[in-house]
């Protein structure tokens, strides 16, 4: 059983870093049913190819297998255990070997080169013998919607006897540009789906495996029902469970959920994420409570693919977290007054730009400048100049999250508050980095926190990992002693859901009372809204004066945002640094604007006393024995 992965990314030997396998060595790994070998037929700066050879022991496959007897058995089964295609054709055996040998690569981790996993790279994957139940049409149905160019060569039953026709096996070659981790996860799921069989008993935990490997692509796949059914060996109960959880991610109408929860399709399902608008989380918090956990600027569907580009994309930007729902890649805002409160968008303008090159806004150096550049597509980084028309840029939500993570790393933060955590996407990203040893998610919505607990799988975490995270209920316009003493706090797409007269209360609660060393705030740039026009094909558009989300109380231009941040920083003893996030237009700036507050005063001199206090308890979780995210 054989599979090769090749790249022409420069330098191509970066593939060795991503796979955590040295190109100069041939390595062997033991598996349950044989041995897996990893080696590199070619490895230089121009092209690198990694090969996975799984040598299956047919005898090992029969161990522990009950032989059929009596009315329910068949003597042919005894022979079938030894005469089969398992050692030669790609199947769940190869998928399990992928997950075992390349586990770290599938998780998107590379400690030696942390910028590599998010970078899309040109990939060529070949499987010489692949069972394809459903034929060529089925193979194309499964891989082409994911952005692969598919080449299929049917394998005849016997070349000496053409009249016998073709077998159910094909040689498959895939060509595409995406992060390697995404490609490996897709193969992990789709190889056994095409074979329509599993070599092991399918238990309920297979649903979790499917959703984990399918994160970011399965919920938006047009044949996700078929994929779930085949992957779960057509077990109706498990398939129904998987579909319900996928529907919860992707299709549930916002009005059926708590208004702090987005109706998204996973971090990478751009059209689902970005089209899902979620109402502000005022309900249940009382008048004037900041709508923590509301949407992250996910306001309209992204602009039509193939729109003319205005500039090159921010190099190496990876998508970022959004509080609640997520924002649209390619959204824009109309110019707003330099001063004043709510800024509305003017009449829509020209076509939406393709991913554009990051340039400093207002003299700021974008945080994305520290990331490596690469041509991009799919779910990794923004496509650069010359990217193919079929390549998908990352969602703005993921770009925001990576910008926030970069700011937290630069600040050396270890104990972090996610203020307005929504369903926990940023918390999940923080948990993947050991440097963040304590993470607290705060949201006004109990429904949001319950879903965050489930999506983060807190009840199934190891004790050591679970001790790193807490979920607590709270409103950010009230001081809360539980939030004092942390290294950093994040307000991702939160402030625009607050009535402007309530902003001073938020400023005091975070900057004046909690006083973390670093505070990261993101909010939409209203000037950019004009870059999404209603007359575009497939576009919903923004009417003149409209905002990106129905619950936004304001959307600021860059001058207004800067004035607000500098005023708050001066009042509470912080310095400010402004950075663009997402696509940067030379005329109207970035889609999202971000400020990083850095505390310059360690004492409380000159800070007014608190007027409000809020002492809400930690939210109880669904785990009655306290194994969830309780305080």
C-alpha positions as CSV (number, residue, x, y, z in Angstrom):
1,X,0.0,0.0,0.0
2,X,1.7,3.2,-1.2
3,X,1.2,6.9,-1.2
4,X,3.4,9.8,-2.2
5,X,3.3,13.5,-1.3
6,X,5.3,16.0,-3.4
7,X,5.8,19.7,-3.4
8,X,7.6,22.4,-5.4
9,X,7.3,24.9,-2.6
10,X,10.6,26.8,-2.2
11,X,12.6,25.4,-0.5
12,X,10.8,22.1,-1.1
13,X,12.7,20.4,1.7
14,X,10.4,22.3,4.1
15,X,8.2,19.3,3.6
16,X,10.5,17.4,5.9
17,X,9.9,20.0,8.7
18,X,6.1,19.7,8.3
19,X,6.1,15.9,8.3
20,X,8.7,15.7,11.1
21,X,10.6,13.2,9.0
22,X,14.2,13.9,7.9
23,X,14.6,13.7,4.1
24,X,18.0,12.0,4.5
25,X,16.6,9.0,6.5
26,X,14.4,6.1,5.8
27,X,12.3,5.5,8.9
28,X,10.2,2.5,10.0
29,X,7.1,2.5,12.3
30,X,5.2,-0.3,13.8
31,X,1.4,-0.5,13.3
32,X,-1.2,-2.9,14.4
33,X,-1.2,-4.8,11.2
34,X,2.3,-4.4,9.8
35,X,5.0,-1.8,9.3
36,X,5.0,1.7,7.8
37,X,8.0,3.0,6.0
38,X,8.7,6.7,5.3
39,X,11.4,7.7,2.8
40,X,12.1,10.4,0.3
41,X,12.6,9.3,-3.4
42,X,13.7,12.9,-4.1
43,X,14.6,15.8,-1.9
44,X,16.2,19.1,-3.0
45,X,15.3,22.7,-2.9
46,X,13.3,22.5,-6.2
47,X,11.2,19.4,-5.5
48,X,10.7,17.1,-2.6
49,X,8.7,13.9,-2.5
50,X,7.8,11.9,0.7
51,X,6.6,8.3,0.3
52,X,4.6,6.3,2.8
53,X,4.7,2.5,2.2
54,X,2.5,0.4,4.4
55,X,3.6,-3.3,4.5
56,X,0.5,-5.1,5.8
57,X,0.8,-8.5,7.4
58,X,-2.2,-10.5,6.1
59,X,-1.9,-13.0,9.0
60,X,-2.1,-10.1,11.5
61,X,-5.4,-9.1,9.9
62,X,-7.0,-12.4,10.8
63,X,-6.0,-12.4,14.5
64,X,-9.0,-12.0,16.7
65,X,-11.4,-12.3,13.8
66,X,-14.3,-14.7,14.6
67,X,-14.8,-17.2,11.8
68,X,-18.4,-17.7,10.6
69,X,-20.1,-20.9,11.6
70,X,-23.6,-22.3,11.2
71,X,-26.4,-20.4,9.5
72,X,-24.7,-17.0,10.0
73,X,-21.3,-18.1,8.7
74,X,-19.9,-19.1,5.3
75,X,-16.9,-21.3,4.6
76,X,-15.8,-18.7,2.0
77,X,-15.1,-16.2,4.7
78,X,-12.2,-18.2,6.0
79,X,-10.5,-17.9,2.5
80,X,-11.5,-14.2,2.2
81,X,-9.5,-13.4,5.3
82,X,-6.3,-14.4,3.4
83,X,-7.2,-13.6,-0.2
84,X,-8.1,-9.9,-0.3
85,X,-6.8,-6.5,-1.5
86,X,-6.0,-5.1,2.0
87,X,-2.1,-5.3,1.6
88,X,-2.2,-3.5,-1.8
89,X,-5.1,-1.0,-2.1
90,X,-5.5,2.2,-0.1
91,X,-8.1,1.7,2.6
92,X,-8.7,2.5,6.3
93,X,-5.5,0.7,7.0
94,X,-3.6,3.4,5.1
95,X,-5.7,6.1,6.8
96,X,-4.8,4.9,10.2
97,X,-1.1,4.7,9.2
98,X,-1.4,8.4,8.0
99,X,-2.8,9.4,11.4
100,X,-0.1,7.5,13.3
101,X,3.0,8.4,11.3
102,X,2.0,12.0,10.4
103,X,0.0,12.8,13.6
104,X,1.8,16.0,14.3
105,X,1.6,17.2,10.7
106,X,-2.1,16.5,10.7
107,X,-2.5,18.6,13.8
108,X,-0.8,21.5,12.0
109,X,2.2,21.7,14.4
110,X,5.8,22.4,13.6
111,X,7.8,23.6,16.6
112,X,11.0,24.1,14.5
113,X,9.2,26.3,11.9
114,X,5.9,27.5,13.4
115,X,5.1,29.6,10.4
116,X,5.0,26.6,8.0
117,X,1.8,24.7,8.9
118,X,-0.5,27.6,8.0
119,X,1.2,28.3,4.7
120,X,-0.6,26.8,1.6
121,X,1.9,25.1,-0.6
122,X,1.6,23.4,-4.0
123,X,1.0,19.7,-3.4
124,X,0.9,16.6,-5.6
125,X,-0.5,13.5,-4.0
126,X,-0.6,10.1,-5.8
127,X,-2.2,6.9,-4.7
128,X,-1.3,4.1,-7.2
129,X,-4.2,1.7,-6.2
130,X,-7.3,3.2,-4.7
131,X,-10.6,1.3,-4.3
132,X,-13.3,3.5,-5.7
133,X,-16.8,2.2,-5.0
134,X,-18.8,4.5,-7.2
135,X,-16.1,4.9,-9.9
136,X,-14.5,8.0,-11.3
137,X,-17.6,10.1,-10.7
138,X,-17.5,9.4,-6.9
139,X,-13.8,10.3,-6.7
140,X,-14.4,13.6,-8.4
141,X,-17.5,14.3,-6.2
142,X,-15.4,13.9,-3.1
143,X,-12.1,15.7,-4.0
144,X,-13.0,18.4,-6.5
145,X,-15.2,20.5,-4.2
146,X,-12.1,20.7,-1.9
147,X,-10.1,22.5,-4.5
148,X,-8.1,19.6,-6.0
149,X,-7.4,19.0,-9.6
150,X,-8.2,15.3,-10.0
151,X,-6.5,12.9,-12.5
152,X,-7.9,9.4,-12.5
153,X,-6.6,6.4,-14.4
154,X,-8.8,3.3,-14.2
155,X,-7.0,0.1,-13.6
156,X,-8.1,-2.9,-15.9
157,X,-8.9,-6.2,-14.3
158,X,-6.2,-7.7,-16.4
159,X,-4.3,-5.9,-19.1
160,X,-3.9,-9.1,-21.1
161,X,-7.7,-9.4,-21.4
162,X,-9.2,-6.0,-22.2
163,X,-12.6,-7.5,-22.7
164,X,-12.8,-8.2,-19.0
165,X,-13.2,-4.4,-18.5
166,X,-12.0,-2.2,-15.7
167,X,-11.6,-3.1,-12.0
168,X,-13.0,-1.0,-9.2
169,X,-9.5,0.4,-8.6
170,X,-8.0,3.6,-9.9
171,X,-4.7,5.4,-9.8
172,X,-5.4,8.7,-8.3
173,X,-3.4,11.9,-8.7
174,X,-4.3,15.1,-6.8
175,X,-2.9,18.5,-7.5
176,X,-3.7,21.6,-5.5
177,X,-2.5,24.3,-3.2
178,X,-3.4,24.2,0.5
179,X,-1.8,23.7,3.9
180,X,-0.4,20.2,4.3
181,X,-2.4,19.5,7.4
182,X,-5.7,20.1,5.5
183,X,-4.6,17.7,2.8
184,X,-3.7,15.0,5.3
185,X,-7.0,15.3,7.2
186,X,-8.9,15.1,3.9
187,X,-7.1,11.9,2.9
188,X,-7.6,10.4,6.4
189,X,-11.4,10.7,6.0
190,X,-11.9,10.1,2.2
191,X,-9.7,7.1,1.7
192,X,-11.9,4.8,3.8
193,X,-15.0,6.6,2.4
194,X,-14.0,5.6,-1.2
195,X,-13.3,2.1,-0.1
196,X,-16.7,2.1,1.7
197,X,-15.3,-0.2,4.4
198,X,-13.4,-0.2,7.7
199,X,-11.0,-2.8,8.9
200,X,-12.1,-2.3,12.5
201,X,-15.3,-2.1,14.5
202,X,-16.8,1.4,14.2
203,X,-17.6,2.6,17.7
204,X,-19.3,5.9,18.8
205,X,-15.9,7.6,19.2
206,X,-15.6,7.4,15.4
207,X,-18.0,10.4,15.2
208,X,-15.5,12.5,17.1
209,X,-12.7,11.4,14.8
210,X,-14.7,12.3,11.8
211,X,-15.6,15.8,13.0
212,X,-12.0,16.4,14.2
213,X,-10.5,15.4,10.9
214,X,-13.3,17.2,9.0
215,X,-12.9,20.5,10.8
216,X,-12.9,23.4,8.4
217,X,-14.0,21.5,5.3
218,X,-16.6,18.7,6.0
219,X,-19.5,20.9,7.1
220,X,-19.4,22.8,3.8
221,X,-18.9,19.7,1.5
222,X,-21.8,19.1,-0.8
223,X,-21.7,15.4,-0.1
224,X,-21.1,15.5,3.6
225,X,-24.1,13.2,4.2
226,X,-22.6,10.5,2.0
227,X,-19.1,11.0,3.6
228,X,-20.5,10.6,7.1
229,X,-22.5,7.6,6.2
230,X,-19.7,5.7,4.5
231,X,-17.0,6.7,7.1
232,X,-19.3,5.4,9.9
233,X,-19.9,2.1,8.0
234,X,-23.5,3.1,7.4
235,X,-24.5,2.8,11.0
236,X,-27.7,4.9,11.2
237,X,-27.3,6.0,14.8
238,X,-23.8,7.2,14.5
239,X,-24.5,8.8,11.1
240,X,-27.5,10.7,12.6
241,X,-25.3,11.9,15.5
242,X,-22.6,13.1,13.1
243,X,-25.2,14.9,10.9
244,X,-26.8,16.6,13.9
245,X,-23.5,17.9,15.1
246,X,-22.5,19.1,11.6
247,X,-25.9,20.8,11.3
248,X,-25.2,22.5,14.6
249,X,-22.0,23.8,13.2
250,X,-23.3,24.8,9.8
251,X,-27.0,25.0,9.2
252,X,-29.0,25.8,12.3
253,X,-30.9,29.1,11.8
254,X,-29.5,31.8,14.1
255,X,-32.9,32.4,15.7
256,X,-32.9,28.9,17.0
257,X,-29.7,29.4,19.0
258,X,-28.7,31.8,21.7
259,X,-27.8,35.0,20.1
260,X,-24.2,34.8,21.1
261,X,-23.7,31.7,19.0
262,X,-22.7,31.9,15.3
263,X,-24.2,29.7,12.6
264,X,-20.8,28.9,11.1
265,X,-19.3,26.2,9.0
266,X,-16.1,25.8,10.9
267,X,-13.1,28.0,10.8
268,X,-12.5,27.4,7.1
269,X,-15.9,27.1,5.6
270,X,-15.9,30.7,4.5
271,X,-19.3,31.1,2.9
272,X,-21.0,29.6,5.9
273,X,-19.0,31.5,8.4
274,X,-19.2,34.8,6.8
275,X,-22.9,34.7,5.9
276,X,-24.0,33.9,9.4
277,X,-25.1,37.0,11.3
278,X,-25.7,36.7,15.0
279,X,-27.7,39.1,17.1
280,X,-25.9,40.9,19.9
281,X,-25.9,39.3,23.2
282,X,-27.9,41.7,25.2
283,X,-30.5,39.2,26.2
284,X,-30.2,38.0,29.8
285,X,-27.5,40.5,30.6
286,X,-29.6,43.5,31.6
287,X,-29.6,47.0,30.2
288,X,-26.3,48.4,29.4
289,X,-24.4,45.1,29.7
290,X,-21.8,44.7,27.0
291,X,-22.9,42.1,24.4
292,X,-20.0,39.7,25.1
293,X,-19.8,36.8,22.7
294,X,-21.7,38.5,19.9
295,X,-20.6,38.1,16.3
296,X,-17.2,38.8,15.1
297,X,-18.2,41.0,12.2
298,X,-19.7,38.2,10.2
299,X,-22.0,40.3,8.3
300,X,-22.4,39.4,4.7
301,X,-21.3,36.7,2.3
302,X,-17.8,37.1,0.8
303,X,-17.4,39.0,-2.5
304,X,-17.7,37.1,-5.7
305,X,-14.7,35.0,-6.6
306,X,-12.4,36.3,-9.3
307,X,-13.1,40.0,-8.6
308,X,-10.2,42.1,-9.8
309,X,-7.4,42.6,-7.4
310,X,-6.4,45.9,-6.0
311,X,-3.1,44.9,-4.4
312,X,-1.2,42.0,-3.1
313,X,-2.3,40.1,0.0
314,X,-0.9,40.3,3.5
315,X,2.0,37.9,3.3
316,X,1.5,34.7,5.3
317,X,-1.6,35.9,7.1
318,X,-3.4,33.0,8.7
319,X,-7.1,33.3,9.6
320,X,-8.2,34.4,13.0
321,X,-10.7,34.0,15.8
322,X,-14.0,35.8,16.0
323,X,-16.2,36.2,19.0
324,X,-19.4,34.4,18.2
325,X,-19.9,34.6,14.4
326,X,-17.1,35.4,12.1
327,X,-16.4,38.2,9.7
328,X,-16.3,38.2,5.9
329,X,-13.1,38.0,4.0
330,X,-13.1,40.9,1.6
331,X,-15.7,43.1,3.4
332,X,-15.2,46.8,3.1
333,X,-16.5,50.0,4.7
334,X,-17.4,53.4,3.6
335,X,-15.6,56.5,4.7
336,X,-16.9,57.8,8.0
337,X,-16.4,61.2,9.6
338,X,-13.0,61.5,11.3
339,X,-14.8,62.2,14.6
340,X,-18.1,61.4,16.0
341,X,-19.9,58.3,17.1
342,X,-21.5,55.8,14.7
343,X,-20.1,55.8,11.3
344,X,-22.3,54.6,8.5
345,X,-21.2,53.2,5.1
346,X,-21.8,55.2,2.0
347,X,-23.2,53.9,-1.3
348,X,-21.5,50.7,-2.4
349,X,-18.6,51.1,-4.7
350,X,-16.7,49.0,-7.2
351,X,-16.1,45.3,-7.3
352,X,-14.6,43.5,-4.3
353,X,-10.8,43.3,-4.4
354,X,-9.0,40.0,-4.5
355,X,-6.6,39.5,-1.6
356,X,-4.4,42.5,-1.4
357,X,-0.9,43.2,-0.2
358,X,-0.6,44.3,3.4
359,X,0.7,47.8,3.7
360,X,1.1,49.8,6.9
361,X,-2.0,51.8,7.9
362,X,-1.5,55.1,9.7
363,X,2.1,54.3,10.0
364,X,1.5,51.0,11.7
365,X,3.5,47.9,10.9
366,X,1.1,45.0,10.4
367,X,1.5,42.0,12.7
368,X,1.3,39.8,9.7
369,X,4.7,41.1,8.6
370,X,6.4,38.6,10.9
371,X,4.8,35.7,9.1
372,X,6.4,34.1,6.2
373,X,5.1,34.8,2.7
374,X,3.8,32.1,0.4
375,X,1.4,31.8,-2.5
376,X,-1.9,30.8,-0.9
377,X,-5.2,29.2,-1.4
378,X,-7.7,27.3,0.5
379,X,-7.6,27.6,4.3
380,X,-4.1,28.8,4.9
381,X,-2.8,32.2,4.0
382,X,-4.1,34.8,1.6
383,X,-3.3,34.2,-2.0
384,X,-0.5,36.3,-3.4
385,X,0.0,37.7,-6.9
386,X,-0.3,35.1,-9.5
387,X,-2.6,32.9,-7.5
388,X,-5.0,30.8,-9.5
389,X,-8.6,32.0,-9.8
390,X,-9.8,28.9,-8.2
391,X,-7.8,29.5,-5.0
392,X,-9.8,30.5,-1.9
393,X,-8.4,33.1,0.5
394,X,-8.7,32.5,4.2
395,X,-11.6,33.8,6.2
396,X,-11.1,37.1,7.9
397,X,-12.1,35.4,11.1
398,X,-8.9,33.2,11.0
399,X,-6.8,36.1,9.9
400,X,-8.0,38.0,13.0
401,X,-7.2,35.0,15.3
402,X,-3.7,34.6,14.0
403,X,-3.0,38.4,14.3
404,X,-4.2,38.2,17.9
405,X,-2.1,35.2,18.7
406,X,1.0,36.9,17.2
407,X,0.3,39.9,19.4
408,X,0.0,37.7,22.5
409,X,3.2,35.9,21.7
410,X,5.1,39.1,21.1
411,X,3.8,40.4,24.5
412,X,5.1,37.2,26.2
413,X,1.6,36.6,27.7
414,X,1.0,33.3,29.5
415,X,-2.3,34.0,31.4
416,X,-5.0,35.2,28.9
417,X,-8.6,36.4,29.1
418,X,-10.8,35.9,26.1
419,X,-13.5,38.6,26.9
420,X,-16.5,37.6,24.8
421,X,-15.3,34.1,24.0
422,X,-18.5,33.0,22.2
423,X,-18.2,29.4,21.2
424,X,-14.5,29.2,22.0
425,X,-12.6,29.3,18.7
426,X,-9.9,31.5,20.1
427,X,-9.7,29.4,23.3
428,X,-9.1,26.3,21.2
429,X,-6.2,28.1,19.4
430,X,-4.7,29.2,22.7
431,X,-4.9,25.7,24.1
432,X,-2.9,24.4,21.2
433,X,0.1,26.5,22.3
434,X,1.7,25.4,25.7
435,X,3.0,28.9,26.2
436,X,-0.5,29.9,27.3
437,X,-0.7,28.2,30.6
438,X,-4.0,29.7,31.9
439,X,-6.9,30.7,29.7
440,X,-10.2,32.2,30.9
441,X,-13.2,32.6,28.6
442,X,-15.8,35.1,29.6
443,X,-19.2,35.5,28.0
444,X,-22.6,36.9,29.1
445,X,-24.4,34.0,27.4
446,X,-24.7,30.7,29.2
447,X,-25.7,29.1,26.0
448,X,-22.5,30.3,24.4
449,X,-20.4,28.9,27.2
450,X,-22.2,25.5,27.1
451,X,-21.5,25.2,23.4
452,X,-17.9,26.3,23.9
453,X,-17.5,23.6,26.6
454,X,-18.8,20.9,24.2
455,X,-16.8,22.1,21.2
456,X,-13.6,22.3,23.2
457,X,-14.3,18.8,24.6
458,X,-13.4,19.9,28.1
459,X,-15.0,16.9,29.7
460,X,-12.7,14.6,27.7
461,X,-9.5,16.5,28.1
462,X,-6.6,15.2,30.2
463,X,-6.6,16.6,33.7
464,X,-3.5,18.6,32.9
465,X,-5.0,20.2,29.8
466,X,-8.3,20.9,31.5
467,X,-6.6,22.7,34.3
468,X,-5.5,25.4,31.9
469,X,-8.9,26.6,30.9
470,X,-12.0,28.1,32.7
471,X,-15.3,29.4,31.3
472,X,-17.1,32.0,33.4
473,X,-20.1,34.1,32.9
474,X,-19.8,37.9,33.2
475,X,-20.7,41.2,31.7
476,X,-17.8,43.5,30.7
477,X,-19.4,46.8,31.7
478,X,-19.1,45.7,35.3
479,X,-15.9,45.3,37.3
480,X,-15.1,41.7,38.2
481,X,-12.3,40.8,40.6
482,X,-12.0,37.4,39.0
483,X,-10.4,39.1,35.9
484,X,-7.6,40.9,37.9
485,X,-4.0,39.8,37.5
486,X,-3.8,38.4,34.0
487,X,-1.1,39.0,31.5
488,X,-3.4,39.8,28.6
489,X,-7.0,40.3,27.6
490,X,-8.6,40.0,24.1
491,X,-11.8,41.9,23.0
492,X,-12.3,40.5,19.5
493,X,-15.2,42.2,17.7
494,X,-17.0,43.1,20.9
495,X,-17.0,46.9,21.3
496,X,-19.1,47.6,18.3
497,X,-22.0,45.7,19.9
498,X,-22.1,48.2,22.8
499,X,-24.0,51.4,22.9
500,X,-21.4,54.2,22.8
501,X,-22.5,55.7,26.1
502,X,-21.5,52.4,27.7
503,X,-18.0,52.4,26.4
504,X,-16.5,54.3,29.3
505,X,-17.8,51.5,31.6
506,X,-16.1,48.9,29.5
507,X,-12.9,50.9,29.4
508,X,-12.8,51.1,33.2
509,X,-13.8,47.5,33.8
510,X,-11.0,46.2,31.5
511,X,-8.2,48.9,31.5
512,X,-8.9,50.5,34.9
513,X,-10.0,47.5,37.1
514,X,-8.7,44.3,35.5
515,X,-5.6,46.1,34.2
516,X,-3.9,43.3,32.3
517,X,-0.4,44.1,30.9
518,X,-1.6,43.8,27.3
519,X,-5.1,44.3,25.9
520,X,-5.9,43.4,22.2
521,X,-9.0,45.0,20.7
522,X,-10.3,44.4,17.1
523,X,-13.3,46.0,15.4
524,X,-14.5,46.5,11.8
525,X,-13.2,49.4,9.7
526,X,-16.3,51.1,8.3
527,X,-14.3,52.7,5.5
528,X,-13.8,49.3,4.0
529,X,-17.5,48.5,3.5
530,X,-17.6,50.2,0.1
531,X,-15.4,47.4,-1.3
532,X,-18.4,45.0,-1.1
533,X,-21.0,46.1,-3.6
534,X,-24.5,44.9,-3.9
535,X,-24.4,44.7,-7.6
536,X,-21.7,42.0,-7.6
537,X,-22.7,38.5,-8.7
538,X,-23.9,36.5,-5.7
539,X,-23.4,39.5,-3.4
540,X,-25.9,40.6,-0.8
541,X,-24.1,43.9,-0.5
542,X,-24.2,46.7,2.0
543,X,-26.7,49.5,1.4
544,X,-25.6,53.1,1.9
545,X,-25.2,53.7,5.6
546,X,-25.6,50.1,6.5
547,X,-23.3,48.2,8.9
548,X,-22.0,44.7,8.7
549,X,-24.2,43.2,11.3
550,X,-27.7,44.1,12.6
551,X,-26.6,44.3,16.2
552,X,-23.7,46.7,15.6
553,X,-24.3,50.0,17.4
554,X,-21.5,51.7,15.5
555,X,-18.7,51.0,13.1
556,X,-15.7,53.4,13.2
557,X,-13.4,54.7,10.6
558,X,-9.7,54.5,11.4
559,X,-9.4,58.0,12.7
560,X,-12.3,57.6,15.2
561,X,-10.9,54.2,16.4
562,X,-7.5,55.7,16.9
563,X,-8.9,58.7,18.8
564,X,-10.9,56.4,21.1
565,X,-8.0,54.1,21.8
566,X,-5.5,56.8,22.4
567,X,-7.9,58.6,24.8
568,X,-8.6,55.4,26.8
569,X,-4.9,54.6,26.9
570,X,-3.9,58.0,28.2
571,X,-6.6,57.8,30.8
572,X,-5.6,54.4,32.2
573,X,-1.8,54.4,31.7
574,X,-1.3,52.4,28.5
575,X,0.6,52.8,25.2
576,X,-1.0,51.9,21.9
577,X,0.1,50.2,18.7
578,X,-2.3,50.0,15.7
579,X,-2.1,47.1,13.2
580,X,-4.2,46.2,10.2
581,X,-5.8,42.8,9.9
582,X,-6.9,41.2,6.7
583,X,-6.9,42.6,3.3
584,X,-5.5,46.2,3.1
585,X,-6.8,48.5,0.5
586,X,-4.6,51.4,-0.4
587,X,-7.6,53.8,-0.3
588,X,-9.8,52.6,2.5
589,X,-7.4,50.5,4.7
590,X,-7.9,47.1,6.2
591,X,-11.1,45.2,6.7
592,X,-10.4,44.9,10.4
593,X,-8.5,47.3,12.6
594,X,-6.6,46.2,15.7
595,X,-5.0,48.1,18.6
596,X,-2.7,46.6,21.1
597,X,-2.7,48.4,24.5
598,X,0.5,47.9,26.6
599,X,0.4,49.0,30.2
600,X,2.9,51.6,31.1
601,X,1.8,52.3,34.7
602,X,1.8,49.7,37.4
603,X,0.0,51.7,40.0
604,X,-3.6,52.9,40.1
605,X,-2.9,56.6,40.6
606,X,-5.4,58.8,38.8
607,X,-7.7,56.0,38.0
608,X,-11.3,56.8,39.1
609,X,-13.0,54.4,41.6
610,X,-15.3,51.7,40.3
611,X,-19.0,52.6,40.1
612,X,-20.3,49.2,39.3
613,X,-19.4,45.8,40.4
614,X,-20.5,42.4,39.1
615,X,-19.9,39.2,40.9
616,X,-21.5,36.6,38.8
617,X,-20.6,33.0,39.6
618,X,-18.8,30.6,37.3
619,X,-21.3,29.0,35.0
620,X,-22.2,25.5,35.9
621,X,-21.5,23.0,33.2
622,X,-23.2,20.0,31.8
623,X,-20.8,17.8,33.7
624,X,-22.5,17.1,37.1
625,X,-19.3,15.7,38.6
626,X,-17.3,18.9,37.9
627,X,-15.2,17.6,35.1
628,X,-16.2,20.4,32.8
629,X,-15.1,24.0,32.7
630,X,-16.1,25.1,36.2
631,X,-14.2,27.6,38.2
